[in-house]
Amino acid sequence: MRIFIGGHEAVSTDEFIELALGTPLELWLGVEGESEEERAARLDAARDILAEYPNLPDDVSRVAAQVIAANAPELFNIVPLPPRATARRRNSKGRVAA
């Protein structure tokens, strides 16, 4: 199955996420061994993006749910469980024991 986002083909999961976000994945997750200065700059850039696009987290969540629903619908096949029956024992006089 080929997945295109904005005319670009996503050939890996990371690339799909990057195309869906419109930013490199490392911006949000960081990279191993980054310095405190690099981390502060990365978080500052992420805050700027979220300030400019406040709906980004909701949009990303919606896209992720759509992709999961399209490619793995069994994950959304939720069957409600019946309520748990609480077993109450009666004592010899017919009263419910606590």
Secondary structure, 3 states (H helix, E strand, C coil): CCEEECCEEECCHHHHHHHHHCCCHHHHHCCCCCCHHHHHHHHHHHHHHHHHCCCHHHHHHHHHHHHHHHHCHHHHCCCCCCCCCCCCCECCCCCECC
